[in-house]
Amino acid sequence: MSKATAAGPSPDEITLRRAALKVAVRISAVSAVLVLALLAVATAYLVHKLSQPTQLPATGAGTTYAYVDSRDILEAMIIAGVAGIALAGLAGWLSARSAIRPLGEALALQRRFVQDASHELRTPLAILDTRVQLAQRDAEGDPTALRNLARIRADTATLTGIVNELLLAATAAAPDPGAPPVELAGVAESVAESLRQVADGKGIMLGFEANGRPRARIEANALRRAVLALADNALAHTPSGGRVLIRTAEEDGSAVITVSDTGPGITGVDQDRIFDRFVHAARPAGSDGGRGFGIGLSLVREIAMAAGGTVSVAGTGPEGTMLRIELPAATD
């Protein structure tokens, strides 16, 4: 299990301690029920015997009988029961701690791997960004090359942001609650621009519409990842000749992003489970046929919930599907 830092126990340790406490409580509860059942049976037997006193036989001189009051017996049984429950709880807690220790080691190993991988990726990405800047200088006077290089640099910045988020998640750093508001239209439009060539290659028309300029308190790169995942999912489930539309709007005090497509709709899976991890719908004929792992939409839900919002299926059917992200609108 990972060691506690100077600032206190790590999130993994806190999670494991809570898990151990839950297991211990359950073991203690079961043990308590068993002890109380035994006490109830013993008490009922004792009461039954006391209600039918037995006549003592005549004895000779020198024979001594000891009498024990029923109240003393009941008190002794209660004390024994309480002690049994306490010992059962202690045994359950120790057993739970021992049982989850391998899980703690696995979590620590996983967190170290994410930390190391994220840290090592930052340097190559920084080098790539520098090379793109040098290429931009060499391409002065060529608008097409400059435009393409600018897109590559924007994508590199997005990837760098994802790596930084992974590193922050691995170090269990809390998100900044005072993050400045982000304009949804700008992020959604940049996603549409990044995927336009991909959509053109599949024969799909990718559009963007902005109704107002809604803002929400969410990390810009996280929002971009969420919109990118929804748009990529829509492109994957839309056959050639179809259309995908990304739209932003402000509705009833909420900042809303919708991604709609003209695919065959969600089939083969319950709509309520579409955002569960590793759950994915079958892809239609005419799509790219790539394999889906059912992770993208679950990440969208995690991002939306972390910002206090929701993601849902706004509608689906043979004529297409619309997915909707709704976030609390920022007013300042």
C-alpha positions in Angstrom: 0.0 0.0 0.0 1.3 3.5 -0.8 2.8 5.5 2.1 1.1 8.6 3.4 2.6 11.9 2.3 3.4 14.8 4.6 0.1 16.4 3.8 -1.8 13.3 4.9 -3.1 10.0 3.6 -3.2 9.6 -0.2 -6.6 9.3 -2.0 -5.8 5.6 -2.6 -5.3 5.0 1.1 -8.5 6.9 2.0 -10.5 4.8 -0.6 -9.0 1.6 0.7 -9.7 2.5 4.3 -13.3 3.2 3.5 -13.5 -0.1 1.7 -12.0 -1.9 4.6 -14.4 -0.2 7.0 -17.4 -1.2 4.9 -16.2 -4.8 4.8 -15.6 -4.8 8.6 -19.0 -3.3 9.3 -20.7 -6.0 7.2 -18.7 -8.8 9.0 -19.5 -7.2 12.3 -23.2 -6.9 11.5 -23.4 -10.6 10.5 -21.5 -11.6 13.6 -23.8 -9.4 15.8 -26.9 -11.0 14.3 -25.5 -14.5 15.1 -24.5 -13.5 18.6 -27.8 -11.9 19.3 -29.6 -15.0 17.9 -27.6 -17.3 20.2 -28.3 -15.0 23.2 -32.0 -15.0 22.3 -32.1 -18.8 22.2 -30.2 -19.1 25.4 -32.4 -16.5 27.1 -35.6 -18.2 26.0 -34.2 -21.6 27.3 -33.3 -20.0 30.6 -36.7 -18.3 31.0 -38.4 -21.6 30.2 -36.4 -23.4 32.9 -37.1 -20.7 35.5 -40.8 -20.9 34.8 -40.7 -24.6 35.7 -38.7 -24.9 39.0 -37.4 -28.3 39.9 -37.9 -29.7 43.5 -34.6 -30.4 45.0 -34.1 -33.8 46.5 -33.6 -34.3 50.2 -30.0 -34.3 51.1 -28.0 -35.4 54.0 -26.0 -33.3 56.4 -23.0 -31.5 54.9 -24.4 -31.1 51.4 -24.4 -27.5 50.1 -26.3 -26.0 47.2 -25.4 -22.8 45.4 -28.1 -20.6 44.0 -27.5 -18.2 41.1 -30.0 -15.4 40.5 -31.5 -15.2 37.0 -30.6 -11.5 36.7 -26.9 -12.4 37.2 -27.1 -15.0 34.4 -28.7 -12.5 32.1 -26.1 -9.8 32.8 -23.3 -12.3 32.2 -24.9 -13.3 28.9 -25.2 -9.6 27.8 -21.6 -8.9 28.7 -20.5 -12.0 26.8 -22.5 -11.0 23.8 -21.2 -7.4 23.7 -17.6 -8.7 24.0 -18.3 -11.2 21.2 -19.6 -8.5 18.9 -16.6 -6.3 19.7 -14.1 -9.1 19.0 -16.0 -10.0 15.8 -15.7 -6.4 14.6 -12.0 -6.2 15.4 -11.5 -9.5 13.6 -13.5 -8.3 10.6 -11.6 -5.0 10.4 -8.2 -6.8 10.5 -9.4 -9.3 7.9 -10.6 -6.6 5.6 -7.3 -4.7 5.8 -5.4 -7.8 5.0 -7.7 -8.7 2.1 -7.5 -5.3 0.4 -3.7 -4.9 0.8 -3.0 -6.4 -2.7 -5.6 -4.0 -4.2 -3.8 -1.1 -2.6 -0.5 -2.2 -4.1 -2.1 -2.6 -7.5 -3.6 0.9 -7.3 -0.2 2.4 -6.3 1.4 0.6 -9.2 -1.2 1.8 -11.7 -0.9 5.4 -10.4 2.9 5.3 -10.8 2.6 4.0 -14.3 0.3 6.8 -15.3 2.5 9.4 -13.7 5.7 8.1 -15.4 4.0 7.7 -18.8 2.4 11.1 -18.6 5.7 12.8 -17.5 7.7 11.1 -20.3 5.3 12.1 -23.0 5.6 15.8 -22.1 9.1 16.2 -23.5 8.4 14.6 -27.0 5.3 16.8 -27.3 7.3 19.9 -26.4 9.8 19.0 -29.1 7.1 18.4 -31.6 5.5 21.8 -30.9 8.9 23.4 -31.4 9.4 21.7 -34.7 6.0 22.8 -35.9 6.9 26.4 -35.0 10.1 26.1 -37.0 8.1 24.6 -39.9 5.7 27.6 -39.7 8.6 30.0 -40.0 9.9 28.1 -43.1 6.4 28.1 -44.6 6.0 31.9 -44.6 4.2 33.0 -47.7 2.3 29.7 -48.1 -1.2 30.1 -46.7 -2.2 26.5 -47.1 0.9 25.1 -45.4 0.6 27.7 -42.6 -3.1 26.8 -42.0 -2.3 23.0 -41.9 0.7 23.6 -39.5 -1.5 25.7 -37.3 -4.0 22.8 -37.1 -1.2 20.4 -36.3 0.0 22.7 -33.5 -3.5 23.1 -32.1 -3.8 19.3 -32.1 -0.4 19.0 -30.4 -1.6 21.5 -27.7 -4.7 19.4 -27.2 -2.6 16.3 -26.7 -0.3 18.1 -24.3 -3.4 19.2 -22.3 -4.6 15.6 -22.1 -1.2 14.4 -20.9 -1.2 17.1 -18.3 -4.7 16.1 -17.2 -3.6 12.5 -16.8 -0.6 13.6 -14.7 -2.9 15.7 -12.5 -5.3 12.8 -12.1 -2.5 10.4 -11.3 -1.2 12.8 -8.6 -4.8 13.2 -7.3 -4.7 17.0 -7.6 -8.1 18.5 -7.0 -9.6 20.5 -9.9 -9.6 24.2 -9.6 -13.1 25.3 -8.6 -12.4 28.9 -9.6 -11.6 28.2 -13.2 -12.6 31.0 -15.5 -15.7 30.5 -17.7 -15.2 28.9 -21.1 -17.1 29.9 -24.2 -18.7 26.7 -25.5 -19.0 28.0 -29.1 -15.2 28.5 -29.5 -14.4 25.1 -28.2 -17.1 23.3 -30.3 -16.1 25.2 -33.4 -12.4 24.2 -33.0 -13.5 20.6 -32.7 -15.5 20.9 -35.9 -12.6 22.4 -37.7 -10.2 19.7 -36.5 -12.5 16.9 -37.7 -13.6 18.4 -40.9 -10.9 16.7 -43.0 -11.7 13.4 -41.3 -15.4 13.9 -42.1 -14.6 14.8 -45.7 -12.5 11.6 -46.1 -15.6 9.6 -45.0 -17.9 11.5 -47.3 -19.8 13.0 -44.3 -20.8 16.7 -44.1 -19.7 18.1 -40.7 -21.4 21.4 -39.7 -21.4 23.8 -36.7 -24.0 26.2 -35.5 -23.9 28.6 -32.5 -27.1 30.0 -31.0 -25.8 32.7 -28.7 -22.5 32.6 -26.8 -23.1 30.3 -23.8 -20.3 30.0 -21.2 -19.7 27.4 -18.5 -17.1 26.8 -15.7 -15.1 23.9 -17.1 -11.5 23.3 -18.1 -11.3 24.1 -21.8 -9.3 21.0 -22.7 -11.7 18.7 -20.9 -14.6 20.3 -22.7 -12.8 19.8 -26.0 -12.2 16.2 -25.2 -15.9 15.7 -24.5 -17.1 17.4 -27.6 -14.4 15.6 -29.7 -15.6 12.2 -28.3 -19.2 12.9 -29.1 -18.4 14.1 -32.7 -16.1 11.2 -33.3 -18.8 8.8 -32.1 -21.3 10.5 -34.5 -18.9 10.2 -37.4 -18.3 6.5 -36.6 -22.1 5.8 -36.7 -22.9 7.8 -39.7 -22.7 6.2 -43.2 -21.1 8.0 -46.1 -23.3 10.7 -47.5 -24.7 11.6 -44.0 -24.4 14.7 -41.9 -23.1 15.5 -38.4 -24.0 18.8 -36.8 -22.4 20.3 -33.6 -24.5 23.0 -32.1 -24.2 25.3 -29.0 -27.0 27.2 -27.3 -28.1 28.6 -24.0 -31.4 27.2 -22.7 -33.1 28.0 -19.4 -30.0 29.0 -17.7 -27.9 26.1 -19.0 -25.1 26.0 -21.5 -25.9 23.2 -24.0 -23.9 21.4 -26.7 -25.7 18.9 -29.0 -24.1 16.6 -31.5 -26.6 15.1 -34.0 -26.1 12.7 -36.9 -28.1 11.0 -39.6 -27.2 7.5 -38.7 -29.6 4.6 -38.1 -30.0 5.4 -34.4 -28.9 3.5 -31.3 -29.6 -0.2 -31.7 -28.5 -3.3 -29.9 -28.1 -1.6 -26.5 -30.3 0.1 -24.0 -30.2 3.9 -24.3 -29.8 4.3 -20.6 -26.5 2.2 -20.8 -24.9 4.0 -23.7 -22.7 6.0 -21.4 -21.6 3.0 -19.4 -18.0 2.0 -19.8 -17.3 -0.7 -22.5 -20.9 -0.5 -23.8 -21.3 0.4 -27.5 -23.9 0.2 -30.2 -23.4 -1.7 -33.4 -22.0 0.4 -36.3 -24.1 0.7 -39.4 -23.2 -0.5 -42.9 -21.3 2.1 -44.8 -19.5 3.5 -41.8 -15.7 3.2 -41.4 -16.1 -0.2 -39.6 -13.5 0.6 -37.0 -13.7 -1.3 -33.7 -15.2 0.6 -30.8 -14.3 0.0 -27.2 -17.2 1.9 -25.5 -14.9 4.2 -23.5 -15.4 7.6 -25.2 -19.0 8.2 -24.1 -18.3 7.1 -20.6 -15.5 9.7 -20.4 -17.9 12.3 -21.7 -20.2 11.6 -18.8 -17.3 11.8 -16.3 -16.3 15.2 -17.7 -19.8 16.5 -17.7 -20.5 15.3 -14.1 -17.3 16.7 -12.8 -18.4 20.2 -14.1 -21.8 19.8 -12.5 -23.6 18.9 -15.7 -25.1 16.0 -17.5 -24.9 14.1 -20.8 -27.9 12.4 -22.3 -29.6 11.0 -25.4 -31.8 13.8 -26.6 -33.3 11.6 -29.3 -32.6 8.6 -31.5 -34.4 6.7 -34.3 -34.0 5.6 -37.8 -33.3 9.1 -39.0 -30.5 9.8 -36.6 -29.3 10.4 -33.0 -28.8 13.5 -30.9 -26.5 13.5 -27.8 -26.7 16.5 -25.5 -24.3 17.9 -22.9 -25.9 20.3 -20.5 -23.7 22.4 -18.1 -24.6 25.2 -15.6 -24.2 28.4 -17.4 -21.7 30.9 -16.1 -23.1 34.4 -15.5 -20.0 36.3 -14.6 
